[in-house]
């Protein structure tokens, strides 16, 4: 494990992976997420600026939650994010449906590539045997 300073409070903590926040700051962030989620549920037409101001959360954090697919803009919302593949406006995630399908297809075809041919033990010639040197 690695010891790091928390990005939220500056305290030292044992860092393993993910966001460099101590457990206390991670709990606070999760509590804030649930508050934001409830606020959006109660006020579905709220803009991203309004949500950020009312819940004292940065717009960057809200966008991060949307990119992680933890939050989603409503269908009638004018707010959206750009697809990282084609630039189309999307409501949640990093890629639109078409770009996700393209990525899945290209990854799937990479796995279906033929494996290199290796020689088996049965096809070895008689001369290819293990030899030992005597002392």
QUIQUI-V50779 format. One line per field, one symbol per residue. ss: DSSP state (A for helix, B for strand, O for the rest). phi: phi as a letter, one per 40 degrees, with the letter a starting at -180 (. if undefined). psi: psi as a letter, one per 30 degrees, with the letter a starting at -180 (. if undefined). Layout:
ss=???
phi=???
psi=???
This chain:
ss=OBBBBOOOOOOBBBBOOOOOOOAAAAAAAAAAAAAAAAAAAAOOOOOAAAAAAAAOOOAAAAAAAAAOOOOOOOOOOOOOBBOOOOOOBBOOOOOOAAAAAAAAAAAAAAAOOOOOOOOOAAAOOOOOOOOOOOO
phi=.bcbccccbgccaccbagccbcdcccccccccdcccccccccbcccccccccccbfbcccccccccccgcbacccccccabccccbgccbcagbbccccccccccccccccccccccbccccccccccbcbbccc
psi=lkklkkfefflkljkelbkikleeeeeeeeeeeeeeeeeeefifgkleeeeeeeghkleeeeeeeeefhflkklegkfkllkkfeffkklflaflleeeeeeeeeeeefeffkkkkkkklefgklffilkkkkk.
